[in-house]
Amino acid sequence: MKITSLLASLSPLVLLAALPAQYRYTQQVGLVTGPTVMSEGCVLVDVDGDTDLDVVFANGYVLSTSGSAIQPTILINKINQSLGLVDETATRLPTLAIKGTLVIAFDIEGDGDKDLVFSCNGPSQQRVYVNNGAGVFTDESVARLGALNIAVAGCAYGDVDQDGDYDLFLNDELASGQLKLFMNNGAGVFTNATATRVAVAPKSNQQDVVLCDIDNDWDLDVINFGKSSGQQIFFNDGTGHFLTFTTALLPAGTGLTYEGEAADLDHDGDLDMTMLSVSGLTDTVLRNNLVPSGTLSFTSLTTALTGGNGDDDNEWVFVDSNNDGWLDIVNGSLQSNGDKLYVNNGAFSFARQTGTAGFSPLVDSTLDVAVGDLNNDGVFDMVTAQGESGSFLNRAYYGTGPADTQPPRFVRIEQLPAVSTNPNGPFVVRAVVQDSAVDDGETSVASVVMNWSITHLAGVTTGSTPLTFRGGLFYRADFTPPPAVVMNGSTLSFSLTATDLRGNATTSAQQNVTVCGLQQYALGLGGGNSSLLAATGTTSAGGTATFTWSQAGPSTTGLLALSLARASITYPQGILVVDPGLLVTLVPIGTDAAGTGILPIPIPVAPPLVGLRVVFQGLFDVPFTLSNGVDLVICP
C-alpha cells in the first residue's frame, strides 16, 4: 500500500483520537464567563424574552476576601450567534453587592416577565430585582419585601392560597429560626404573614424549602429542610394557612440535611423525594406511600442510590438523561470526583453512571446545579455554581445523550364530580405535571391547556383555556363558561393537553360533567324589569328550591310564572323572559312591607323528571313590574 493511501486510511482514526471524550454531560470549557467568586446558587431563565435560557449566579463572596458581599452575575445566552454566554451584568443588574445564597426567578407582579429573588446570608436585606421586560433589573427590595434583615439559605415560590399570584417562602438560619411566609397582593408587594399563617416551629440552620402537593389534596404544602434534626412538613389547609406541621413523617436518620427535591419517580401518582445529607452521612430517596396505601408515609431507601453515596454533596436535580421516560437524578457533589448521574431503572433503583456514561470527571465543589437546553439541540444541559474550595470556576456541561422526545406526564388530574350544581362556574381544573427535567418545583413544560366543549340548548360550543403554573409542578385553571352559553342543563366535556419546550405533547382522557341546578338569567334589564328574583337550595329529587324576590312594590300581590322555556318578549311594561306558549302555571305570590317574599318549592321524587327544565319569572303589581328569570334543571 502506498504511504499516502495508508495515511488517508488512518487520518479519521487520528482525528478521532484527538477529540475529547464525549460524556453524557461534557464540560464546555470557557462557555461560562464572569468573576471567579464563590456562588451557592444559579438559575437558568429567559430574562430578555428571546426564548433561550440565560444564566444568573447568586454569587456569595469574593475569593480573596472571604465573607464580603459581591454583585450577582447575569450571562445572556448568545450561543446561536456563536458568542456563547456573554456577561452583561454591568448593564442589566443593579450595581449592588449582596451576599446571595440562592436565586429564583418568577413573575412577581403578573406582567409576563421573570423577576429575580435572591436569598441572602447575613443578617442582611433580602433582595427582589424587578425585570423591565427587556431583561434589565431594578432593585426594589424594600418596596416589595419591606426592610428584612435576616439570614436566609433557601427560598421558594408558589401560589399557596390559589388566588392567582405567587407567594414567597424564606427560611431562617438562626438558632431559633422560623420558616417565613410572605403573601403577594397581586401587584408584587409581599407582606409577612408568618404570624397568622405558619405554625410556630423553630428549627436551626434551615437550608432548603420545597413546595409541592405532598398529600394529594390539591394545594401546595411546604417542606423545610436543614442541618438540624426534625425535618418539617407544613400542611396547607387549602387557603394558604400552614398551621399543622409534623417532623415525624420523614424517616429517622434523615436529619442534618442540605437539600431536597420532589417528583413522581415511580409513576404511581404521588410525589417522592430525594434528600442530601451532610458529609459522611447517607443520602436517600424517599418513596411516598400515599399511593396506593391512602396514608401519607415515606420509605427511606438509602440503598436505592448505588455508587458514591455518602459523599459531601449539595444539590439534586432530576432529568431524563437517556430519554426513556423516567426521571434520573443528578447530584451536584462538593466532595466527589465530578458531579454524579444516577439512572432510574423504573423500579426505584438509581445506579451511578461512570466513565463516558456520566459527567466529565472534574474535582470541584459544586453547590448548585441548573438544568435546561442551553444550545437548543433538544438535549438537556447543566450549569453548576462552585464554592467553598477549589478554583471557584462555574461550569457548563452540554448533554450529549439522545434528544428529548418524551411528552410531559400527568402525575395527577383532579376528577371533577360527574354532576355539578354550579351552572355559573367557575369550574376549577387542577393537575400536577412533570416533564423530562425537574428542579426546585419547576419543570420543562411550555403549556397545559384545557380543551373543552359544552353541549347546551343552542348547540355545541368549543374552546380552550390555559392552566397556569402555580409552583411545585402544580397547574390550575378556573374555567368560566362564555356568557352566551346556557350552562344549566348542559354537558361540559374536557381533556388536558400538556406540551413541553420541544413540542412533545400528551392529552389526558376526557371528563364529562352534567350541569344542573339553579341559575339566574336576564339580569340587569332595567326598565320594567326592576324586581330581583333569586333561588337557593337543591334541585335533586326530594330536595327543596327556595325562591326569594325583592325590590318589588311593598305589600302587593304578584304571580310567579312557571314555563318550560326561556324567552325574550318585549311589552310596554318590560320584557317577559319565560315562554308563554309553554306556560305551566301561575302561582299567586305577594310581598311584605319591604317589597320582599319567599316561596319554597319541593322537587318531586320522580326519576323521569331528571333533566327537566323549568324557568321562573316574577310579575308584581301586574302587569307593571317584572323580575329577571331563574332557570331550574332537575338534577339526578
Beta strands, then each sheet from edge to edge (+ up, - down):
strand 1: 25-27
strand 2: 37-38
strand 3: 42-45
strand 4: 54-57
strand 5: 61-62
strand 6: 73-78
strand 7: 84-87
strand 8: 100-106
strand 9: 115-120
strand 10: 124-125
strand 11: 127-131
strand 12: 137-139
strand 13: 149-150
strand 14: 155-158
strand 15: 167-170
strand 16: 180-184
strand 17: 190-192
strand 18: 206-212
strand 19: 221-226
strand 20: 232-235
strand 21: 244-246
strand 22: 257-263
strand 23: 272-277
strand 24: 284-288
strand 25: 298-301
strand 26: 305-306
strand 27: 313-319
strand 28: 328-333
strand 29: 340-344
strand 30: 350-352
strand 31: 366-372
strand 32: 381-386
strand 33: 395-399
strand 34: 409-413
strand 35: 419-420
strand 36: 427-434
strand 37: 437-439
strand 38: 442-443
strand 39: 445-456
strand 40: 459-469
strand 41: 474-479
strand 42: 491-500
strand 43: 505-507
strand 44: 511-515
strand 45: 517-521
strand 46: 532-537
strand 47: 544-550
strand 48: 557-563
strand 49: 566-571
strand 50: 574-578
strand 51: 583-590
strand 52: 597-602
strand 53: 613-620
strand 54: 625-633
sheet 1: 1+ 33- 32+ 31-
sheet 2: 2+ 5-
sheet 3: 3+ 4- 6+ 7-
sheet 4: 8+ 9- 11+ 12-
sheet 5: 10+ 13-
sheet 6: 14+ 15- 16+ 17-
sheet 7: 18+ 19- 20+ 21-
sheet 8: 22+ 23- 24+ 25-
sheet 9: 26+ 30+ 29- 28+ 27- 37+ 38-
sheet 10: 34+ 36- 41+ 40- 39+ 42- 43+
sheet 11: 34+ 36- 41+ 40- 39+ 42- 44+ 35+
sheet 12: 45+ 54- 53+ 48- 51+
sheet 13: 46+ 47- 52+
sheet 14: 49+ 50-
end
